[in-house]
Amino acid sequence: MTPLRFLVRRRSAFNQITRGLDLNLRSRLRQVFFWLLVLTALHTAAMMLFEGLGWGDALWLTLTTLTTVGYGDLSAATPAGRVATVLLLYVAGITLLAQLASDYIDHRLKRKEYMLKGRWRWQMKDHLVIINSPKHSPALYFERLVEQLHTTEQFADIPVLILTDVFPDGLPASLREQGVVHYHAESSDRDALEAVNPDQAKAVIILARDGYSRISDSVTLDVILQLKALYGDTLPYTVAECVHEDNRRRALSVGASTTLRPVRAYPEMLVRSLVAPGTEKILENLFTHHDDHAMRYAVPVENAVWADVACRLMNAGLGTLMAYVGDDETVVCHPAHDHQFSADSLILMVREEAIPSEQAIRDCLAKRS
């Protein structure tokens, strides 16, 4: 058995034990509450039989005695009624009530502990599931990612559930304050994948643990295959990070909606892939020097209109005007169409197979429209 498989099985067994303990506690609470109801019914009947009370007064006497309030407005007067009260309430009832209170407090404390430490099975819907976590500074990365999510209209109020095996003692307070919860388990654990309800989610993000290791892609592909086997076409929009280019194509072929490389400094790219699918490809190209990429041309422009310059360059097949650089090195990105400007340089998005020369840009702009 491989070490990874051993750890997965061990964590799965641990989760089953904790769920079993929680179910046992709930079962005990139900049993104690049931017997309290039986004792309440028996004592109420005894007060009606031995004390001649109506059912309302008999129930009132039973409850005030059981809860040790003891108003004194009603009490058992006959020997049989007093014996019934001692046996049913003083001996059995109050003991069961104390046991119920103790078990309920234990249940609430256990529930809080499970939630804090990621052992609670959250029943969420229309949430965002994030599977796995970065190898370095995961808390800081998640803080920035969630902050960016909450600045968008579509994901401003969406609950975030992270499936990760870090944070064994609970999420940092900064993440909990942002409304983030987590489920503590290994990302390839099938039970854990089911526990985060990805089929009910609005979107799923699968992160690469190590942005420089192809081994991370194996985990990502395994997670996608398991999710596809569990939920098929009901799986929501899924974004998968892949380190190697070939694995990106494989991830798409097995069920990912889109893929991108891990860029830890810019979680905004992940957010854009959710808010405006497809834009992540444009942003990714800006970080690389293949495919389409941005280039700066030292071509001065005087008193020009943005739309006029942009259209000239595009009609000539020289690229897409993205920004201009003023004489003080200020970069102005994508101004209004009627924006009038002067510039020392222009920044264009160009195609790798047709990179224009600086002279071609000058000649194009020098022509009269």
BELZISUL-V763566 format. One record per residue. N is the residue number from 1. RES is the residue in three letters. D_LAST is the distance of its C-alpha to the last C-alpha in Angstrom with 2 decimals. Layout:
n-><N:N>
res-><RES:RES>
d_last-><D_LAST:D_LAST>
This chain:
n-><1:2:3:4:5:6:7:8:9:10:11:12:13:14:15:16:17:18:19:20:21:22:23:24:25:26:27:28:29:30:31:32:33:34:35:36:37:38:39:40:41:42:43:44:45:46:47:48:49:50:51:52:53:54:55:56:57:58:59:60:61:62:63:64:65:66:67:68:69:70:71:72:73:74:75:76:77:78:79:80:81:82:83:84:85:86:87:88:89:90:91:92:93:94:95:96:97:98:99:100:101:102:103:104:105:106:107:108:109:110:111:112:113:114:115:116:117:118:119:120:121:122:123:124:125:126:127:128:129:130:131:132:133:134:135:136:137:138:139:140:141:142:143:144:145:146:147:148:149:150:151:152:153:154:155:156:157:158:159:160:161:162:163:164:165:166:167:168:169:170:171:172:173:174:175:176:177:178:179:180:181:182:183:184:185:186:187:188:189:190:191:192:193:194:195:196:197:198:199:200:201:202:203:204:205:206:207:208:209:210:211:212:213:214:215:216:217:218:219:220:221:222:223:224:225:226:227:228:229:230:231:232:233:234:235:236:237:238:239:240:241:242:243:244:245:246:247:248:249:250:251:252:253:254:255:256:257:258:259:260:261:262:263:264:265:266:267:268:269:270:271:272:273:274:275:276:277:278:279:280:281:282:283:284:285:286:287:288:289:290:291:292:293:294:295:296:297:298:299:300:301:302:303:304:305:306:307:308:309:310:311:312:313:314:315:316:317:318:319:320:321:322:323:324:325:326:327:328:329:330:331:332:333:334:335:336:337:338:339:340:341:342:343:344:345:346:347:348:349:350:351:352:353:354:355:356:357:358:359:360:361:362:363:364:365:366:367:368:369>
res-><MET:THR:PRO:LEU:ARG:PHE:LEU:VAL:ARG:ARG:ARG:SER:ALA:PHE:ASN:GLN:ILE:THR:ARG:GLY:LEU:ASP:LEU:ASN:LEU:ARG:SER:ARG:LEU:ARG:GLN:VAL:PHE:PHE:TRP:LEU:LEU:VAL:LEU:THR:ALA:LEU:HIS:THR:ALA:ALA:MET:MET:LEU:PHE:GLU:GLY:LEU:GLY:TRP:GLY:ASP:ALA:LEU:TRP:LEU:THR:LEU:THR:THR:LEU:THR:THR:VAL:GLY:TYR:GLY:ASP:LEU:SER:ALA:ALA:THR:PRO:ALA:GLY:ARG:VAL:ALA:THR:VAL:LEU:LEU:LEU:TYR:VAL:ALA:GLY:ILE:THR:LEU:LEU:ALA:GLN:LEU:ALA:SER:ASP:TYR:ILE:ASP:HIS:ARG:LEU:LYS:ARG:LYS:GLU:TYR:MET:LEU:LYS:GLY:ARG:TRP:ARG:TRP:GLN:MET:LYS:ASP:HIS:LEU:VAL:ILE:ILE:ASN:SER:PRO:LYS:HIS:SER:PRO:ALA:LEU:TYR:PHE:GLU:ARG:LEU:VAL:GLU:GLN:LEU:HIS:THR:THR:GLU:GLN:PHE:ALA:ASP:ILE:PRO:VAL:LEU:ILE:LEU:THR:ASP:VAL:PHE:PRO:ASP:GLY:LEU:PRO:ALA:SER:LEU:ARG:GLU:GLN:GLY:VAL:VAL:HIS:TYR:HIS:ALA:GLU:SER:SER:ASP:ARG:ASP:ALA:LEU:GLU:ALA:VAL:ASN:PRO:ASP:GLN:ALA:LYS:ALA:VAL:ILE:ILE:LEU:ALA:ARG:ASP:GLY:TYR:SER:ARG:ILE:SER:ASP:SER:VAL:THR:LEU:ASP:VAL:ILE:LEU:GLN:LEU:LYS:ALA:LEU:TYR:GLY:ASP:THR:LEU:PRO:TYR:THR:VAL:ALA:GLU:CYS:VAL:HIS:GLU:ASP:ASN:ARG:ARG:ARG:ALA:LEU:SER:VAL:GLY:ALA:SER:THR:THR:LEU:ARG:PRO:VAL:ARG:ALA:TYR:PRO:GLU:MET:LEU:VAL:ARG:SER:LEU:VAL:ALA:PRO:GLY:THR:GLU:LYS:ILE:LEU:GLU:ASN:LEU:PHE:THR:HIS:HIS:ASP:ASP:HIS:ALA:MET:ARG:TYR:ALA:VAL:PRO:VAL:GLU:ASN:ALA:VAL:TRP:ALA:ASP:VAL:ALA:CYS:ARG:LEU:MET:ASN:ALA:GLY:LEU:GLY:THR:LEU:MET:ALA:TYR:VAL:GLY:ASP:ASP:GLU:THR:VAL:VAL:CYS:HIS:PRO:ALA:HIS:ASP:HIS:GLN:PHE:SER:ALA:ASP:SER:LEU:ILE:LEU:MET:VAL:ARG:GLU:GLU:ALA:ILE:PRO:SER:GLU:GLN:ALA:ILE:ARG:ASP:CYS:LEU:ALA:LYS:ARG:SER>
d_last-><73.20:70.07:69.76:66.63:68.45:71.48:69.47:67.81:71.24:72.74:70.09:70.39:74.16:73.79:71.50:74.07:76.84:75.04:74.20:77.86:79.10:76.88:78.13:81.74:81.31:79.86:82.72:85.26:83.75:84.03:87.64:88.72:87.12:88.86:92.27:91.71:91.15:94.35:96.37:95.00:96.01:99.47:100.22:99.07:101.42:104.21:103.87:104.04:107.10:109.06:108.02:107.61:104.09:101.47:98.46:96.25:98.72:99.48:95.82:95.39:98.42:97.12:93.67:94.98:97.49:95.09:92.52:95.39:94.47:97.99:97.96:101.68:101.48:102.56:104.51:106.70:110.36:112.23:113.23:111.35:108.18:108.37:108.91:105.93:103.79:104.90:104.35:101.17:99.34:100.90:101.29:98.60:96.08:95.34:95.18:92.64:90.62:90.48:89.49:86.73:85.37:85.53:83.83:81.11:80.38:80.34:77.95:75.54:75.73:75.20:72.27:70.67:71.35:69.90:66.73:66.40:67.04:64.97:67.87:67.18:65.73:63.08:62.67:58.96:56.45:52.65:52.72:50.78:52.77:52.05:54.10:55.04:54.06:52.55:55.03:54.22:54.10:54.04:54.80:51.87:49.49:50.73:50.49:46.80:46.13:47.98:46.40:42.94:44.17:45.52:42.23:40.72:41.38:42.64:45.09:46.00:49.58:50.17:53.40:53.10:55.83:55.93:58.08:59.04:62.12:61.34:62.47:66.10:67.22:64.46:60.85:60.11:60.39:56.70:55.83:58.59:57.30:53.94:55.86:55.84:58.89:59.80:62.07:63.76:63.94:62.53:59.26:60.69:63.73:63.72:65.75:63.34:60.33:62.13:63.14:59.58:58.88:55.54:55.70:55.67:52.84:49.30:48.04:49.55:48.39:50.18:49.85:50.61:53.61:52.57:48.89:49.82:52.58:52.29:55.57:53.71:51.89:55.33:56.17:52.86:53.32:56.92:56.00:53.41:55.99:58.66:56.48:55.47:59.16:60.19:57.60:55.67:52.78:53.72:52.28:49.33:45.92:46.89:44.96:46.55:46.03:46.51:46.80:46.39:43.51:45.95:47.77:44.65:44.54:48.27:48.00:45.47:47.72:50.79:49.32:46.91:43.89:41.69:42.32:41.03:42.35:44.49:42.51:45.16:43.13:40.68:42.61:39.49:38.34:41.40:40.74:37.16:38.61:40.83:38.56:35.45:36.63:34.16:32.46:35.13:33.61:30.30:32.32:34.51:31.68:30.75:34.28:34.29:32.64:32.63:30.54:27.35:27.45:25.59:24.53:23.57:21.13:21.58:17.96:17.68:15.00:15.30:14.85:12.25:12.41:14.02:12.56:8.90:10.21:12.59:10.53:8.30:11.77:13.56:11.57:12.15:15.74:16.15:17.88:18.03:17.40:20.85:21.22:20.52:23.19:23.67:25.40:28.71:28.23:27.84:26.15:24.28:24.02:21.78:21.28:20.29:16.90:16.32:17.83:16.52:17.59:18.04:19.33:21.20:20.72:19.10:21.31:20.20:22.34:22.32:24.46:27.47:27.15:23.52:23.18:20.08:20.72:19.62:18.09:15.96:14.59:14.03:12.32:9.86:9.00:9.22:6.40:3.79:0.00>
